[in-house]
Amino acid sequence: MPDSLLGRVRLPVIVLAQFAGTSLWFAGNAILPDIQPLLNNPALNGWITSAVQLGFIGGTLLYALLAIPDRFPTTRVFLVSVLLAAAANVGWLFLPLQASTVLVSRALTGFFLAGVYPVGMKLAADWFRPVLGRAMGFLVGALVLGTAFPHLLRGLGTSLPYRNLMLAVSGLAIGGGILLYLVVPSKPLPTQRTRFQLDALRTLVQPSAFRPAMLGYFGHMWELYTVWAFLPLLIGSYNTLHLAEPLNVSLTSFLTIAAGMLGCVLGGYGALQIGSRRVARYLLITSGLCLLLLPLLMGLPPLWFALFLAIWGAAASGDSPQFSTLVASYAPAESRGSTLTLVTSIGFLITVISIQTMAGLVAQFGASVWLFWLLLPGPLLGVLAVSTNDERS
């Protein structure tokens, strides 16, 4: 393939591979209505998401401490990781159906996704640094769309057996990894082998331009995945108030999460004009206002409530690529992949705490919409963090 053509297709291929790989993330949530009656385990709703997050945390820590994204060709790391994640995603289908095997499968899927999401960000940082905010917008938008994709499959074909859905998602992920490996080259590795030094952990707390971006990202993560995990529950609660015109839970969940791709892409273009920091702050403020107003808007007609959810979904996800841009920009070049992976690991640990706290409150008090105010500290603290420095970055 000529170099000029390769340069033009490089970003679309990375985006497509990221979409395909991250479609594994919420595949378990999409089939939960099918398998939960078979398992008779009411706690599965919170843990099926947290299992992926915990696996991802373990994977990112190992990838970072071993400096895997910086020591080996990036596209090879991506391909091997997505193959293993896809295998883990369907492994439980060949075993007796038990909650333990499902959760172990989800944890292993998350573990190997550590070589997909952060490594895709490293590829974008390697190849598109002059327009990194825009490139990250497309890349994280692909992650958001991939996350929503299993909900679309279920919403369009409610009779689709859960086995077929899981196999289809794994096949998509493998295809994306192979395409990336064939089309996108890895940047040359440093002549001196990179090792992730534990002393580098100090950079996470030392005063610098890096720290506000990291703290803003952590606030964003307190909200995002808990919203995604409990979105079907929220829409179900809305439907109990609007029995005459209920929303399709799966399709509305897909549209709400997928709206985040639009937020990511538009935010990426906005970052070229006003900087990543300001875009992230404005979107954090918007998602925080959506959280604040949520209980008051449950009485809206279905179409207007779905539009509100789409605005919330766009804002809640749209700041993520700009935080990734800021973190990638300020991370040391020689350990960028490991630093991105480590920060991502901590961010996902925060999601587990948030999800399990919400799950415990739901179990105690029922599906009350007021419980979503638990997530308000995330946007609030995130806004405070990124407001400490208003430079055009």
N, C-alpha and C positions, 0 to 999 in steps of 0.2 A: 504494500500500500504506500503511495507517495507520501512524503513527509507532510506536505501541506494538507492533504486530506486527512491524514492521521491526526494532525493537530485539531482539525475541526470536529472530528468525531470523538475525541478523547473524553471531553466532559460529558456528552450524552451517554457514552458507554459506562463511565463511572457512575453516573446517576442511575442508569438502568440496573446495573449490578447491585447498587446500594438498595434500590427498591426491591429487587428480587430477594436479596439476602435477608433484609429486615422484615420481609413478609412472614418469616418464621416466628417473629416475636410474639404476636398476639393470636397465633393460630389456635393455641389452647383455649383462649377466651371465646373464640368464635364457635368452637364445638362444645363449650361447657354446657349449654342447654341440653345437648344430646347425651352426654356422659354422666352428668350429675345425678339424674334419676337412677341410673344403673349403679352408681357408687354410693348413693344415699349418704353424702358427706356435705353438710351445709357449710363447712369451713373452706370448701374447695375454691370458692369465688375469690377470696383474698389470696390464698396460697398459690393458685395456679399462675398468678402474675408475679408474686413475690419469689416463686421458685426460679423463674427466668432471671429476675433481677439479681438474686443471690448468686446464681451460677455465673452471671455476667460479671459481678463484682469479683468473684474468685478468679475468673478468666482474665479480667483486665489487670488484676494485681500480679498474676503470674506472667502475663505478657509484658507488663511494665518492668517487673523486677529482673526478668531475663533479657530485657531490651529486644524482644523478638521483632517488633516493627522496625527497629533501627539496625538490626544485625543481619537480616535476611531480605531478599528481594520482596518488595511490598506486594506485588500482585501474586506472588507465590504464597505468601502468608494468607492473603485474602482467599485464594482458591482452596487451599488445604482447610482453612477454617470453615468456609461455607460448605464444603463437602461433609465435614464432620458434624456441623450443626444440622444439616439436612438429614443425615443419618440418625442423629439423636432425636430429631423431631418425630420420626416415624418408628423408632425402635420399639416403643411400647405397644405398637399395633400387633406385634408378633409374640406378645406375652399375654398371660391371663390379665384381664382388666381389673386393676386394683389402683386405688388412689396413690399408693406408694410408687408404683412403676410410672404412673403418669407424671407425678411430681419430679421423680428422678430424671425422667426424659426431658421435662421442661428445664430443669436445672442444667443438664448437660447441653441443651440447645443454647441456653444463655451463656454458658461457659465459652463455647466456641464462637458465639457472636462477638466476643471480644476481639476476634481477628477480622471482623467485618466492619462494624460501625466506626470505631476509632481509626482503623487502617484506611478506610475510605476517606476519612477526613485528612489523614496524612497525605494520601495521594493528591487530594485537592490542594493542600498546602504546598506540596512539592511542585505541582505543575501550573498553578494559577495564582501565585502569590500577588501579582499586581492588581488583580480583581478578585481577591479572596472572598470578600463579603458576598459578592454575587455568586461565585462558585459554591460557597457553603450554603447559600440560599437554595440553590437547586439540589445540592447533595442531601441536606437535612430534609428538604421537602420530599425527596424520594424516600427517605426513612419514614416520614410521617405517612406517606401514601402506602408504603409497604406494610406499615403497622395496621392501617385501616383495611387493607385488601381482603383479609379473611372475613371481615364483617360483610363486605360486598358479596363475596362468594355465597355466604350463607343467606344474605338478604335477597339475592336474585334467584337462588335455588334452595328453598328451605327443605326440599326433599333430598338434597345431596347428602349421601351418607358421610358420616364424619371421617371414615377411613379414606374415602376418595378425596375429601378436602385436604386432609393432611398430606397425602401423597402428591396432590397437585401443587401445593405450596412448596414442598421439598423439591419437586422437579423444577419449578420456576427458579428457586434459589440456586440450584446446581447450574442451570443454564446461564444465569447471570454471572456466576463465578468463572465459568469457562470462557464466556465472551470477554470478560475483563482481562483474563490472562492472555488471550490471543491478540487483543487489540492494543492494550495500554502497557507500555513498557515501564519498568521500575527505574527510578533514578539510580545512578551508580552509587554503590555502597561506599562509605568512607574507607580509606586505606587502613586506618587504625580501627580495630574492632571496638564498637561502642558497648559500654557496660553501664547499666543504670546504677548510679551510686545512691545509697540510702541517704547520704548527706544532702542530696538534692531535695529531699522532703522539706528541708528548711526553707526552700524558696517559696513554698506554699504559704508560709506565715510571715515572711519578711516583707516590710513595706516596699511596694513596687507597683508599677502599672499592671502587673500580672494579677495581683491579689484582688482588686475590685472586680475584675472580670470573672475570676474564679468564684468569688462570693455571690455575685449576681447570678451566675450559672447555678449555684447551689440553691438559691431561693427559687429560681425557675423550676428546678427539678422537684422541689417539695410539692409543687402544684401539679405538674403536667401528667405524670404517669398515674397518679391517683384519680385524676379526672378521667383519663382514658379507661382505667380499670373499672370505675364505678359508673361510667356513662350509661350502660344498659340499665342499671338500677335506677338512675335518675330519670331516664325516659320512661321506664315502667311506672315510677311514682307519678310522673306527669299524666300517664295514660289512665291511672286510677281516678284522676280528677276530670278526665275528658273521655269518658267511656263511649260517647257517641261518635267521636272523631279521634281514635287513637293513632299515634304515630307508629310506623313500622320500626321496631326497636333496632334491628340489624342495619337497615338502610340509613336510618337517622344517625346511628353510631358511626357508620362509614362516612357519611357526609360531614359530620361534625369533625371527626379526626382528619379526614382528607382536606377539609378547608384549611388545615394547618399548612398544607403544601403551598396554597396560594399566599398565605401569610409569610412563609419562608422566602418564596420567590420575589414577591413585591418588596419585602424587607431587604432582600439582597440588592435590588436596584436602588432602594432608598438609601442604603448604606454608601453607595457611590456618591450620593449628593450631600448627605449630612453626617455620615460616619456611622460605624457599627454601634458605638456606645449609645448614641441618641436613639437610634432605631430600637435597640434593645430596651431602653428605658421607657419609650412611649408604648411599646407593646406590653411591657410588664404592667404599666399603669392601666391599660385597657383590660387586660385579663383580670387584674385585681378588682376593677369596677364591675366586671361581669360576675365575679364571685359575690361581691357585695350585694348586687341587685337580684341575684338568682332567686331567692325566696319570694321576692315581690313580683317576679315575672312569670311564676308558674301558672297564673291565670290567663296568660295570653292565648289567643287562638293557635291551633297547631302550626299553621304556616309561619306566623310571626315568631312562635317559640323556636321552630326549627331554624329560622333566620338568626335569631339571637344565639342559638347554639353554634351556628356556623361562624359568627363573628367571634365568639369566645374561643372556638377551636383554632381560628386563624391567629388570634393574638397569643394564645397560650403556647403555640408551637413556633410562631414566627420569630421570637427572640432567640431561639436556640442556636441557629446558625451564626448569629452575630456574636453570641458569647463564645462559640467555637472559634470564630475568626479572631476575636480578641485574645483568647487563650493561646491559639496557634501563633499569633503574631508576636506575642511577648515571651513565648517559651524558647529556651536555648535551641538553636538550630541543630546542634549535634545530638540532642536527645528529645526532639520535638515529638516523635511518635510515642515514646515512653511517657513523656509528660502529659500529652493528651490522653493517653490511656489511663494514667493514674488519676487525673482529675475526673475523668469520666467514671472511673470506679467509685470514687467518693460520692459523686453525684448520684449514682444508682443505689448506693447504700442509703442515702437520704430518702430515695423513693420507697425503699422497703419499709423504713420506719414510718413514713407517711401512709403507705397503703395498709400496713398492719394496724396502725392506730385507727384509721378509718374503719377497717373491717371489725375491730373490737367494738367501736362505738355503734356500728350498724347492728352487730349482734346484741348489744345491750339495749339500744333504744329504738331499733327498727330503722327503716329506710326514710329517715327524716331529711328533707332538703336542707334544713338548717345546719346539718353536720358538715356541709361543704364549706362553711365558714372556718372550719379547722385549717383550710388551705390558705387563708388570707395572709398569714405571716410570710409565706414564701414570696409572693409579689412585693409585699411591703418592704421586707428586708433586702430583696434584690434591687428595688428602686433606690433605696438608701445607699447600697454598695456602689452602684454605677453612677450615682450622682456626686460622688466624692471628687470626680475628675471629669470635666466636660470637654476634654480635648476632642478634636475632630479625628477620631480613630475608630 
